[in-house]
Amino acid sequence: MVMATDAGRVLARLEERSARERPELDTLNAQGARYTRAAAPRLMLDVGPDVGRLLNTLVRRGRARRVVEIGGSVGYSTIWLADAVADTGGSLVTIEADAGKVAELRRNVADAGFAGMVRIEHGDAAEIVPELPYPFDVVLIDHWKDLYIREFDLVWPRLAAGGVVVADNILEPEATAEQMRAYVEHVRKVPGACSHTLPLGAGVELTIRDHAPEESW
Ligand SMILES: C[S@@+](CC[C@H](N)C(=O)[O-])C[C@H]1O[C@@H](n2cnc3c(N)ncnc32)[C@H](O)[C@@H]1O
């Protein structure tokens, strides 16, 4: 945690909640992905502080202006992204399918001071992404693991040259390892993509779109 601001205060509160939820989450993950999914409306399932900081750095240092998040939950990763977007003067759209979480997401984003800056979309990412203005500079994919490839394929043609797709939970939990292996295999076959797994948090796959030759150095 780094920010001595309203955003920092909300992130600290959410990190405390996440720590309280951790024992139950570990139990559910050990039982299987469907148990975690059934309990998801009341759990944060956040990316954690290391990935939060990575997202913030990617947007801030990459001067990203058009940022999309798929799977906003109650706003933990949203606030890390929004804090950076406030600095680049860009815009952030977050998509969340669960109505109860959308209400909480809205409250947390407002408490963090980003109400006017974050567009919160309630619904299925597969229906919302095609309606968004693009190209996107940074996209976070962090919703149900069996949908990652579907959403990656929607996002990729809308990604700016040099843009990056970040996918969470590549290395954990074990319950979704098969789906994550399929995702990594998929993105590494895409022409014009450079993709690496970073062992941060639960593991992230960073997939970067090549610049056009004339934009490279
Ligand atoms: C792992 S949580 C997101 C955690 C969040 N990124 C964070 O770090 O705080 C996944 C979220 O994706 C949402 N979700 C699942 N399927 C979705 C879909 N098709 N479109 C949008 N959101 C979806 C779930 O309701 C859940 O809140």
The ligand as an SDF file (V2000), in Angstrom:
LIG
                    3D

 27 29  0  0  0  0  0  0  0  0999 V2000
  -11.8150  -12.3950   -9.4370 C   0  0  0  0  0  0  0  0  0  0  0  0
  -13.1670  -11.3030   -9.2740 S   0  0  0  0  0  0  0  0  0  0  0  0
  -12.4600   -9.7320   -9.7450 C   0  0  0  0  0  0  0  0  0  0  0  0
  -11.5690   -9.1490   -8.7000 C   0  0  0  0  0  0  0  0  0  0  0  0
  -11.1160   -7.7330   -8.9850 C   0  0  0  0  0  0  0  0  0  0  0  0
  -10.4220   -7.6510  -10.2490 N   0  0  0  0  0  0  0  0  0  0  0  0
  -10.2090   -7.2280   -7.8820 C   0  0  0  0  0  0  0  0  0  0  0  0
   -8.9790   -7.3390   -7.9900 O   0  0  0  0  0  0  0  0  0  0  0  0
  -10.7470   -6.7490   -6.8810 O   0  0  0  0  0  0  0  0  0  0  0  0
  -14.0890  -11.7600  -10.7040 C   0  0  0  0  0  0  0  0  0  0  0  0
  -15.3440  -10.9410  -10.9210 C   0  0  0  0  0  0  0  0  0  0  0  0
  -15.7500  -11.1340  -12.2790 O   0  0  0  0  0  0  0  0  0  0  0  0
  -17.1570  -11.0280  -12.3160 C   0  0  0  0  0  0  0  0  0  0  0  0
  -17.6100  -11.6490  -13.5940 N   0  0  0  0  0  0  0  0  0  0  0  0
  -17.7490  -12.9730  -13.8610 C   0  0  0  0  0  0  0  0  0  0  0  0
  -18.1310  -13.1610  -15.1330 N   0  0  0  0  0  0  0  0  0  0  0  0
  -18.2310  -11.9320  -15.7020 C   0  0  0  0  0  0  0  0  0  0  0  0
  -18.5780  -11.4740  -17.0020 C   0  0  0  0  0  0  0  0  0  0  0  0
  -18.9030  -12.3350  -17.9840 N   0  0  0  0  0  0  0  0  0  0  0  0
  -18.5790  -10.1400  -17.2400 N   0  0  0  0  0  0  0  0  0  0  0  0
  -18.2440   -9.2680  -16.2490 C   0  0  0  0  0  0  0  0  0  0  0  0
  -17.9090   -9.6430  -14.9960 N   0  0  0  0  0  0  0  0  0  0  0  0
  -17.8940  -10.9680  -14.7230 C   0  0  0  0  0  0  0  0  0  0  0  0
  -17.6120  -11.7470  -11.0520 C   0  0  0  0  0  0  0  0  0  0  0  0
  -18.9120  -11.3660  -10.6620 O   0  0  0  0  0  0  0  0  0  0  0  0
  -16.5250  -11.3410  -10.0570 C   0  0  0  0  0  0  0  0  0  0  0  0
  -16.9170  -10.2710   -9.2450 O   0  0  0  0  0  0  0  0  0  0  0  0
  1  2  1  0
  2  3  1  0
  2 10  1  0
  3  4  1  0
  4  5  1  0
  5  6  1  0
  5  7  1  0
  7  8  2  0
  7  9  1  0
 10 11  1  0
 11 12  1  0
 11 26  1  0
 12 13  1  0
 13 14  1  0
 13 24  1  0
 14 15  1  0
 14 23  1  0
 15 16  2  0
 16 17  1  0
 17 18  1  0
 17 23  2  0
 18 19  1  0
 18 20  2  0
 20 21  1  0
 21 22  2  0
 22 23  1  0
 24 25  1  0
 24 26  1  0
 26 27  1  0
M  CHG  2   2   1   9  -1
M  END
$$$$
